[in-house]
Amino acid sequence: MDKRSLEHVAKRFRDSETRTEILRRELAEAIRQADKDGLPQKEICEVTGYTRQQVRRIVLSKDREEGNAGPS
C-alpha cells in the first residue's frame, strides 16, 4: 500500500464518518417526530433496531435542549 492509496482510503473513511453523523442526526429527528406523532415506542424500536432506552434518550435529549423536561 503506497501513501496515495492510503490517503484515498483514509479520505473515504472520513467522508463516511461525516455521512454517518448526518444520517444519525436525521434518524434522531425522525424518531422524535414519530414519538410526537404518537407512534408506539415498541414500533420505533422495531423499525430502528434501537432499544427502548436508546429511544427514550433520543426523545428526551431534544426535550432537554428545548427546556421542556424537568430536572435530569
Biotite code that builds the C-alpha atoms (Angstrom):
import biotite.structure as struc

atoms = struc.array([
    struc.Atom([0.000, 0.000, 0.000], chain_id="A", res_id=1, res_name="MET", atom_name="CA", element="C"),
    struc.Atom([1.520, 3.286, -1.040], chain_id="A", res_id=2, res_name="ASP", atom_name="CA", element="C"),
    struc.Atom([0.897, 6.670, 0.575], chain_id="A", res_id=3, res_name="LYS", atom_name="CA", element="C"),
    struc.Atom([-1.508, 7.837, -2.122], chain_id="A", res_id=4, res_name="ARG", atom_name="CA", element="C"),
    struc.Atom([-3.659, 4.711, -1.805], chain_id="A", res_id=5, res_name="SER", atom_name="CA", element="C"),
    struc.Atom([-3.675, 5.010, 1.969], chain_id="A", res_id=6, res_name="LEU", atom_name="CA", element="C"),
    struc.Atom([-4.707, 8.664, 1.718], chain_id="A", res_id=7, res_name="GLU", atom_name="CA", element="C"),
    struc.Atom([-7.542, 7.689, -0.612], chain_id="A", res_id=8, res_name="HIS", atom_name="CA", element="C"),
    struc.Atom([-8.885, 5.064, 1.795], chain_id="A", res_id=9, res_name="VAL", atom_name="CA", element="C"),
    struc.Atom([-8.490, 7.411, 4.776], chain_id="A", res_id=10, res_name="ALA", atom_name="CA", element="C"),
    struc.Atom([-10.425, 10.136, 2.938], chain_id="A", res_id=11, res_name="LYS", atom_name="CA", element="C"),
    struc.Atom([-13.208, 7.715, 2.071], chain_id="A", res_id=12, res_name="ARG", atom_name="CA", element="C"),
    struc.Atom([-13.369, 6.708, 5.723], chain_id="A", res_id=13, res_name="PHE", atom_name="CA", element="C"),
    struc.Atom([-13.568, 10.337, 6.930], chain_id="A", res_id=14, res_name="ARG", atom_name="CA", element="C"),
    struc.Atom([-16.273, 11.055, 4.353], chain_id="A", res_id=15, res_name="ASP", atom_name="CA", element="C"),
    struc.Atom([-18.182, 8.029, 5.606], chain_id="A", res_id=16, res_name="SER", atom_name="CA", element="C"),
    struc.Atom([-17.936, 9.275, 9.189], chain_id="A", res_id=17, res_name="GLU", atom_name="CA", element="C"),
    struc.Atom([-19.376, 12.622, 8.126], chain_id="A", res_id=18, res_name="THR", atom_name="CA", element="C"),
    struc.Atom([-22.258, 10.996, 6.249], chain_id="A", res_id=19, res_name="ARG", atom_name="CA", element="C"),
    struc.Atom([-22.918, 8.707, 9.215], chain_id="A", res_id=20, res_name="THR", atom_name="CA", element="C"),
    struc.Atom([-23.147, 11.641, 11.616], chain_id="A", res_id=21, res_name="GLU", atom_name="CA", element="C"),
    struc.Atom([-25.580, 13.458, 9.315], chain_id="A", res_id=22, res_name="ILE", atom_name="CA", element="C"),
    struc.Atom([-27.749, 10.344, 8.999], chain_id="A", res_id=23, res_name="LEU", atom_name="CA", element="C"),
    struc.Atom([-27.614, 9.765, 12.771], chain_id="A", res_id=24, res_name="ARG", atom_name="CA", element="C"),
    struc.Atom([-28.995, 13.270, 13.333], chain_id="A", res_id=25, res_name="ARG", atom_name="CA", element="C"),
    struc.Atom([-31.693, 12.754, 10.689], chain_id="A", res_id=26, res_name="GLU", atom_name="CA", element="C"),
    struc.Atom([-32.718, 9.466, 12.265], chain_id="A", res_id=27, res_name="LEU", atom_name="CA", element="C"),
    struc.Atom([-32.845, 11.026, 15.737], chain_id="A", res_id=28, res_name="ALA", atom_name="CA", element="C"),
    struc.Atom([-35.094, 13.782, 14.434], chain_id="A", res_id=29, res_name="GLU", atom_name="CA", element="C"),
    struc.Atom([-37.309, 11.213, 12.684], chain_id="A", res_id=30, res_name="ALA", atom_name="CA", element="C"),
    struc.Atom([-37.578, 9.256, 15.954], chain_id="A", res_id=31, res_name="ILE", atom_name="CA", element="C"),
    struc.Atom([-38.582, 12.422, 17.812], chain_id="A", res_id=32, res_name="ARG", atom_name="CA", element="C"),
    struc.Atom([-41.194, 13.195, 15.168], chain_id="A", res_id=33, res_name="GLN", atom_name="CA", element="C"),
    struc.Atom([-42.545, 9.636, 15.252], chain_id="A", res_id=34, res_name="ALA", atom_name="CA", element="C"),
    struc.Atom([-42.828, 9.884, 19.046], chain_id="A", res_id=35, res_name="ASP", atom_name="CA", element="C"),
    struc.Atom([-44.539, 13.260, 18.760], chain_id="A", res_id=36, res_name="LYS", atom_name="CA", element="C"),
    struc.Atom([-46.950, 11.816, 16.182], chain_id="A", res_id=37, res_name="ASP", atom_name="CA", element="C"),
    struc.Atom([-47.871, 9.055, 18.616], chain_id="A", res_id=38, res_name="GLY", atom_name="CA", element="C"),
    struc.Atom([-46.106, 6.088, 17.024], chain_id="A", res_id=39, res_name="LEU", atom_name="CA", element="C"),
    struc.Atom([-45.738, 3.491, 19.791], chain_id="A", res_id=40, res_name="PRO", atom_name="CA", element="C"),
    struc.Atom([-42.235, 3.216, 21.179], chain_id="A", res_id=41, res_name="GLN", atom_name="CA", element="C"),
    struc.Atom([-42.327, -0.530, 20.501], chain_id="A", res_id=42, res_name="LYS", atom_name="CA", element="C"),
    struc.Atom([-42.737, 0.156, 16.771], chain_id="A", res_id=43, res_name="GLU", atom_name="CA", element="C"),
    struc.Atom([-39.979, 2.775, 16.764], chain_id="A", res_id=44, res_name="ILE", atom_name="CA", element="C"),
    struc.Atom([-37.693, 0.161, 18.322], chain_id="A", res_id=45, res_name="CYS", atom_name="CA", element="C"),
    struc.Atom([-38.699, -2.495, 15.796], chain_id="A", res_id=46, res_name="GLU", atom_name="CA", element="C"),
    struc.Atom([-38.014, -0.205, 12.845], chain_id="A", res_id=47, res_name="VAL", atom_name="CA", element="C"),
    struc.Atom([-34.747, 1.293, 14.083], chain_id="A", res_id=48, res_name="THR", atom_name="CA", element="C"),
    struc.Atom([-33.274, -1.656, 15.948], chain_id="A", res_id=49, res_name="GLY", atom_name="CA", element="C"),
    struc.Atom([-32.722, 0.634, 18.941], chain_id="A", res_id=50, res_name="TYR", atom_name="CA", element="C"),
    struc.Atom([-33.632, -0.363, 22.471], chain_id="A", res_id=51, res_name="THR", atom_name="CA", element="C"),
    struc.Atom([-36.408, 1.377, 24.361], chain_id="A", res_id=52, res_name="ARG", atom_name="CA", element="C"),
    struc.Atom([-33.775, 3.101, 26.489], chain_id="A", res_id=53, res_name="GLN", atom_name="CA", element="C"),
    struc.Atom([-31.988, 4.428, 23.398], chain_id="A", res_id=54, res_name="GLN", atom_name="CA", element="C"),
    struc.Atom([-35.271, 5.764, 22.012], chain_id="A", res_id=55, res_name="VAL", atom_name="CA", element="C"),
    struc.Atom([-36.123, 7.411, 25.341], chain_id="A", res_id=56, res_name="ARG", atom_name="CA", element="C"),
    struc.Atom([-32.720, 9.087, 25.456], chain_id="A", res_id=57, res_name="ARG", atom_name="CA", element="C"),
    struc.Atom([-33.133, 10.433, 21.929], chain_id="A", res_id=58, res_name="ILE", atom_name="CA", element="C"),
    struc.Atom([-36.620, 11.775, 22.639], chain_id="A", res_id=59, res_name="VAL", atom_name="CA", element="C"),
    struc.Atom([-35.621, 13.260, 25.992], chain_id="A", res_id=60, res_name="LEU", atom_name="CA", element="C"),
    struc.Atom([-32.441, 14.834, 24.630], chain_id="A", res_id=61, res_name="SER", atom_name="CA", element="C"),
    struc.Atom([-34.487, 17.134, 22.405], chain_id="A", res_id=62, res_name="LYS", atom_name="CA", element="C"),
    struc.Atom([-36.842, 17.986, 25.276], chain_id="A", res_id=63, res_name="ASP", atom_name="CA", element="C"),
    struc.Atom([-33.858, 18.984, 27.426], chain_id="A", res_id=64, res_name="ARG", atom_name="CA", element="C"),
    struc.Atom([-32.423, 21.141, 24.634], chain_id="A", res_id=65, res_name="GLU", atom_name="CA", element="C"),
    struc.Atom([-35.737, 22.973, 24.378], chain_id="A", res_id=66, res_name="GLU", atom_name="CA", element="C"),
    struc.Atom([-36.138, 23.251, 28.159], chain_id="A", res_id=67, res_name="GLY", atom_name="CA", element="C"),
    struc.Atom([-39.305, 21.132, 28.167], chain_id="A", res_id=68, res_name="ASN", atom_name="CA", element="C"),
    struc.Atom([-38.193, 18.412, 30.552], chain_id="A", res_id=69, res_name="ALA", atom_name="CA", element="C"),
    struc.Atom([-37.931, 18.517, 34.295], chain_id="A", res_id=70, res_name="GLY", atom_name="CA", element="C"),
    struc.Atom([-34.679, 18.130, 36.197], chain_id="A", res_id=71, res_name="PRO", atom_name="CA", element="C"),
    struc.Atom([-32.417, 15.352, 34.974], chain_id="A", res_id=72, res_name="SER", atom_name="CA", element="C"),
])
